Amino acid sequence: MTIRNPVEWGIDAVRGAANGVGALGTTLHRPAAQFETSTPIVRQIGFADLREVLAKGFQDFGAYRTDVIFIGLIYPLAGLVLAQFAFGNGMLPMLFPLVSGFALVGPVAAIGLYEMSRRREQGLEATWAHTLDVARSPNFGAILGLSLILAVIFALWLGVAALIYRYTLGPALPVSVSAFVSDVFTTPAGWAMIVLGVGAGFLFALVVLAISVVSFPMLLDRKVRIGTAVRTSVDVVRANPGPMLAWGFIVACALVLGSLPALLGLIVAMPVLGHATWHLYRRAVG
């Protein structure tokens, strides 16, 4: 048994994206007059700002702990389902790419948390039920469109990860968990897979960071086109390369640490990061 051809995965992902874009076409179209015409102001931020947005993230988490924990349960449960899928279908080599892929789709999963922070900032009531208000946002079509882009990137990452495994330890699947772990850490092919996988994962994460670090909060907060939100996000990263790379490192470390105790740490890590991202947007974009 071998892992499915990553080219086939890519074709399926592109086909699904095309169908999704077609379905969203009428939703994404709105008269230009309804969009903001002013250019968003990108501010420079420092490392001290990262500490402050994290502190505010913890404050929002503390204010809505019960509701946020309810939402946060989604992340470890989804991870455990993916793990079961990986083991149950002989897809053990894809377990790490699946779990680490949370970082690529995390901005989508945190949309409801952005909404809760937005409402708290405005002095409005905010519960987990208010996260559903995102569906009534004027920019909901654009949010779906950007979510689709991240889903395609996630699918491409899985395809690349499968390709790396195929040409290092593959194409045959490991006979057991212990054999796989041994091959990964005690053979040249295993270390080649680690190096190539980490390098490719870093590039995918960098792309997602650039296009989404403030774009989703911006689409919730303002009537802007999806292109404007993505360009603004890229401009924020370009204007603040050091702090943004540090932010990406913080997110990666938090997700890794949150994943260690059977993914249960994600119940806290994901909500705090989600709330903090809203405050990062408010700090970086005027």
Secondary structure, DSSP 4 states (H G I P E B T S, - for coil): -BPPPHHHHHHHHHHHHHHHHHHHHHHH---GGGS--SPPPBPP--HHHHHHHHHHHHHHHHHTHHHHHHHHTHHHHHHHHHHHHHHHTT-GGGHHHHHHTHHHHHHHHTHHHHHHHHHHHTT----GGGGGGGGGSTTHHHHHHHHHHHHHHHHHHHHHHHHHHHTTT-SBPPSSHHHHHHHHHHSHHHHHHHHHHHHHHHHHHHHHHHHHTTHHHHHHHS---HHHHHHHHHHHHHH-HHHHHHHHHHHHHHHHHHHTTTTTTHHHHHHHHHHHHHHHHHHHB-
